[in-house]
Amino acid sequence: MAYDLEEQEQLATLKAFWNQYGNFILTVVTIVLLAIAGWRGWGWYQARQSAQASVVYEQLRDAVGKRDVAKVKDAAGTIFEQYGGTAYGQMAALMASKAYFDAGDLKAAKAPLQWAIDKAPDDEFRHLARIRLAGILLDEKAYDEGLKLLPMDSAGPYAGAYADRRGDLLLAQDKREEARAAYKQSLEKLDERSPLRRLVQLKLDALGGASS
């Protein structure tokens, strides 16, 4: 009988606890379950987006290989509009830009690079887009605009490439001393194994400079 009374007391305590905290516990459990479901759903959505983007990206690669600019535009546009948040967006930007550049359409070549600068999720692609866009601006003689794209204080591991492209832009403006300084800076920043070093050294030698 003592056991029954103890059991009844425990049950009463549990009921009192549940009456006080039951709704709160149910709310917390519901939130946790919804969070888990949302996380799994988001993972599934991302995987689905990436799989679909890869199909369109292959279409883009095929169009680039065939030099079919119209299909390049269609495939790249689809990726930017529907799958821009995936890794394929930034890859498509660089690939489409090169296809337009090779076709001689500099205006079209700039648009995907600007898209990558603004929206690419990875720093590497944003830096590459800046360097390539500055190269197009060099061809267009928009030298000051190109230099603005290459701030050395935020170049990070691409400081050597930034400085090299800045040297090209400065030299095109006939600012030889500034160009020489930029090429020297490029050599200082570039990794010893970088294939770009030899080209930069040739530019510096042509200006009568020397590596530091």
ChimeraX attribute file (.defattr): number of C-alpha atoms within 10 A of each C-alpha:
attribute: neighborCount
match mode: 1-to-1
recipient: residues
	/A:1	6
	/A:2	7
	/A:3	8
	/A:4	9
	/A:5	10
	/A:6	11
	/A:7	12
	/A:8	12
	/A:9	12
	/A:10	12
	/A:11	12
	/A:12	12
	/A:13	12
	/A:14	12
	/A:15	13
	/A:16	12
	/A:17	11
	/A:18	13
	/A:19	11
	/A:20	11
	/A:21	11
	/A:22	13
	/A:23	11
	/A:24	12
	/A:25	12
	/A:26	11
	/A:27	11
	/A:28	12
	/A:29	12
	/A:30	12
	/A:31	12
	/A:32	12
	/A:33	12
	/A:34	12
	/A:35	12
	/A:36	12
	/A:37	12
	/A:38	12
	/A:39	12
	/A:40	12
	/A:41	12
	/A:42	12
	/A:43	12
	/A:44	12
	/A:45	12
	/A:46	15
	/A:47	13
	/A:48	12
	/A:49	16
	/A:50	17
	/A:51	15
	/A:52	14
	/A:53	24
	/A:54	18
	/A:55	12
	/A:56	19
	/A:57	23
	/A:58	14
	/A:59	17
	/A:60	26
	/A:61	19
	/A:62	15
	/A:63	20
	/A:64	21
	/A:65	11
	/A:66	11
	/A:67	15
	/A:68	15
	/A:69	18
	/A:70	11
	/A:71	17
	/A:72	26
	/A:73	18
	/A:74	14
	/A:75	23
	/A:76	27
	/A:77	19
	/A:78	17
	/A:79	25
	/A:80	21
	/A:81	10
	/A:82	13
	/A:83	23
	/A:84	24
	/A:85	18
	/A:86	20
	/A:87	16
	/A:88	21
	/A:89	29
	/A:90	27
	/A:91	17
	/A:92	26
	/A:93	27
	/A:94	21
	/A:95	21
	/A:96	27
	/A:97	27
	/A:98	21
	/A:99	22
	/A:100	23
	/A:101	16
	/A:102	14
	/A:103	14
	/A:104	11
	/A:105	14
	/A:106	18
	/A:107	14
	/A:108	17
	/A:109	24
	/A:110	23
	/A:111	16
	/A:112	26
	/A:113	29
	/A:114	17
	/A:115	18
	/A:116	26
	/A:117	22
	/A:118	11
	/A:119	16
	/A:120	24
	/A:121	16
	/A:122	12
	/A:123	14
	/A:124	13
	/A:125	20
	/A:126	21
	/A:127	24
	/A:128	18
	/A:129	26
	/A:130	24
	/A:131	24
	/A:132	20
	/A:133	25
	/A:134	28
	/A:135	20
	/A:136	19
	/A:137	21
	/A:138	22
	/A:139	13
	/A:140	12
	/A:141	14
	/A:142	15
	/A:143	21
	/A:144	15
	/A:145	14
	/A:146	23
	/A:147	24
	/A:148	12
	/A:149	18
	/A:150	22
	/A:151	13
	/A:152	16
	/A:153	7
	/A:154	11
	/A:155	16
	/A:156	13
	/A:157	14
	/A:158	18
	/A:159	22
	/A:160	26
	/A:161	25
	/A:162	28
	/A:163	29
	/A:164	28
	/A:165	26
	/A:166	31
	/A:167	28
	/A:168	24
	/A:169	27
	/A:170	23
	/A:171	19
	/A:172	15
	/A:173	16
	/A:174	11
	/A:175	13
	/A:176	16
	/A:177	14
	/A:178	16
	/A:179	25
	/A:180	24
	/A:181	17
	/A:182	25
	/A:183	33
	/A:184	23
	/A:185	20
	/A:186	26
	/A:187	24
	/A:188	16
	/A:189	19
	/A:190	20
	/A:191	13
	/A:192	10
	/A:193	8
	/A:194	10
	/A:195	10
	/A:196	16
	/A:197	21
	/A:198	12
	/A:199	12
	/A:200	25
	/A:201	18
	/A:202	14
	/A:203	21
	/A:204	21
	/A:205	14
	/A:206	11
	/A:207	15
	/A:208	10
	/A:209	16
	/A:210	14
	/A:211	13
	/A:212	7
